[in-house]
Amino acid sequence: MGKFVIKETKTGLKFDLKAANGEVIATSEVYTTESACKNGIESVIKNAPIANLEDQTVENYATEKNPKFEVFEDKAGEYRFNLKAKNGQIIAVSEGYKAKAGCMNGIESVRKNAVNSEIVKED
């Protein structure tokens, strides 16, 4: 089972979703309050399991409805994903993956680990 880790940054709070092995599989934006950060976590828990998949790396890809995972290639040629909530807000982002298969595995890991993960605050 994974866990959501809330941590302070210089400008506020953010969370990382970590897989059972401790790897960070998704990261949030920076929030100004702890309650806003926890709302972001709740949104990931609610949206990740039901999110559509929009693969922007293929030609003429179909635009999916939110909530959705958007898969794309960044300027460095790495694959990344964004998880968007029903309202279109980005609620979690991935690291860069060298291979598209790794990115797809990351999405599946978020789907699986978001549900039933504990929420902890890092000091």
C-alpha positions in Angstrom: 0.0 0.0 0.0 1.2 3.5 -0.8 1.0 6.7 1.1 0.4 10.4 0.7 3.2 12.4 2.3 2.5 16.1 3.0 5.6 18.2 3.3 6.3 21.9 3.7 8.1 23.9 1.0 9.4 27.4 1.1 6.1 28.7 -0.3 3.5 26.3 1.2 2.6 22.6 1.3 2.6 19.9 -1.3 2.1 16.1 -1.3 3.8 13.2 -2.9 2.0 9.9 -3.5 4.6 7.2 -2.8 4.3 3.5 -3.9 4.8 0.7 -1.4 8.5 0.7 -2.3 8.9 4.4 -1.4 9.2 5.6 -5.0 7.4 8.9 -5.6 4.8 8.3 -8.3 2.9 11.6 -8.3 3.4 15.1 -6.9 1.0 18.0 -6.3 1.2 21.7 -6.8 2.1 23.9 -3.8 -0.9 24.7 -1.6 -1.1 27.6 0.8 -2.9 25.7 3.6 -2.9 22.2 4.9 -6.7 21.8 4.4 -6.3 22.8 0.7 -3.5 20.2 0.4 -5.7 17.5 2.0 -8.5 18.5 -0.4 -6.0 17.9 -3.2 -5.3 14.4 -1.8 -9.0 13.7 -1.6 -9.4 14.7 -5.2 -6.6 12.3 -6.3 -8.2 9.5 -4.3 -11.6 10.2 -5.9 -10.5 10.8 -9.5 -7.4 8.5 -10.1 -9.4 5.2 -10.2 -12.0 6.5 -12.7 -9.8 8.8 -14.8 -9.8 8.4 -18.6 -6.5 8.1 -20.5 -5.6 10.7 -23.1 -2.4 9.7 -24.9 -1.1 12.9 -26.4 1.9 11.1 -27.9 -0.1 9.6 -30.7 -1.2 11.4 -33.8 -4.8 12.6 -33.9 -5.4 11.5 -30.3 -8.9 11.6 -29.0 -9.6 14.3 -26.4 -11.0 12.6 -23.3 -13.4 14.0 -20.7 -12.1 15.0 -17.3 -11.1 13.4 -15.0 -8.2 12.1 -17.0 -4.6 11.2 -17.2 -2.8 13.2 -19.9 0.3 11.4 -21.3 2.7 13.6 -23.1 6.4 14.0 -24.2 8.3 16.9 -22.6 11.0 19.1 -24.3 13.7 16.7 -23.1 12.0 13.8 -24.8 10.8 12.2 -21.6 7.2 10.9 -21.0 5.1 12.5 -18.2 1.5 12.5 -17.1 -0.8 15.0 -15.5 -3.9 13.9 -13.6 -6.8 16.3 -14.1 -9.8 16.5 -11.9 -13.4 16.8 -13.2 -13.1 20.6 -13.3 -10.0 20.4 -15.4 -7.5 21.4 -12.7 -4.2 19.5 -12.6 -4.1 17.7 -9.2 -1.0 15.6 -9.7 2.0 15.3 -12.0 4.6 12.7 -12.6 8.3 12.6 -12.9 9.9 12.2 -16.4 10.1 8.6 -17.7 12.6 7.6 -20.4 10.2 5.0 -21.8 6.4 5.4 -22.5 5.8 2.0 -20.8 7.3 3.4 -17.6 4.9 6.3 -17.7 2.0 4.0 -18.3 3.1 1.8 -15.3 3.2 5.0 -13.3 -0.4 5.8 -14.1 -1.5 2.3 -13.1 0.5 2.6 -9.9 -1.3 5.9 -9.1 -4.7 4.3 -9.8 -3.8 1.4 -7.5 -2.0 3.3 -4.7 -4.3 6.4 -4.4 -7.1 4.3 -2.9 -6.6 3.2 0.7 -3.3 5.0 1.1 -2.6 6.6 4.5 -1.9 10.3 4.7 1.2 11.3 6.8 2.8 14.7 7.4 6.5 15.0 7.2 8.2 17.2 9.8 
